[in-house]
């Protein structure tokens, strides 16, 4: 089971979108997931309108993996291909998370991420009531509550400099990830049990909800 996760939400300029997809598949995810402590990497594309078109999720044994010397070396010494693609990122957000709650074991073909701030008082309701109920809904594979580490989410690296010059380096203090066998199961379950209105009533602010389809994934089998 993953003790920590990293998420990245982003858009890309249209002229390099096809190359971006190839870069993610051929180089970027394999480069990351091959590092010690990484467990998996997965990429998603939005199913419709939302805060970002693309989502990437990485699982690791612990949060310290994302501060390791091996990982920092990759961030400070981007490849030629990365140096060409990353300045084309737009609306970028990245967070390194502790996994506070993990219900279920399967990966789903569809996922929603609900990013929000002001979550400390909200966590109890989510952990005790809303998320366990959501995990029992038909078609729901996995539900996780993620709490971000601000310092690790906003590293000062060469990659961060490239992204910053092209559209920012935002972060998400809290995120709920819900995976399902398909969007048809996911949307109604979230709408009923974890709507933005319900989150706001329990103290969440700056809520951003996105729905995504699975594109590809890779496990570290080293």
C-alpha positions, 0 to 999 in steps of 0.5 A: 500500500502506498504511504504517499502520493504525488499528483500533477494537474495541468494543461498543455499548449495545443501545438505540442499536445501530440508530442506531450502524449508521447513524451509522457508515455515514452520517457517521463513516467518511466523515468520517474517510476524507475526510481527507488521508492516509487510504486506506480505512475498513472496518467489520465485525461479529462472527460469534459470541462474541468479545471485541467485537461490532464492528471498524473498520479504517482504512488510511493512507499513514503513521502521521503521518496519525493525528497530523495537524492535520486528524485531531486537529481531528476528535477534538477537535471531535466532531459532534453525532451523534458526541457522542450515540453515542460515550458509548454505546461499551463495551469500547473498544480502539483502536490506531495501527499500523505495518504490519510485514508485509503478504502479499497484496493482496485484501480478504476477506469475513471477517477475524480479528484476534488481539490480544496483548502481549509480542510483540517476541520473537514477531515473528520467528517470525510473520514468518519461519514462521507468517504466510507459511505462513498466507498460502499456505492456500486461501481466505486473501486477506491476512495482516498483522502490526501493531505499535502506537505506544502514544502515538498509540494513546492520545491525550488528546482530547475523543473519548477523554474521552467514551469513557473516561467510558463504558467505557475506552480500551484498546489492543492492542500487537500485532495479526495480521489475517488476511483470507479469502474466508469464515469456512469457510476462515478458522477452520481455517487459523488454528486449525492455524497460528496458534492461541492455544496456539501464540502463547502457546508463542512468548511472546504474552500477553493474547491476544484473538481475534475473527472478523468479517464485512465490512459496508461499506467506503469508499476515499479517492478525492480 
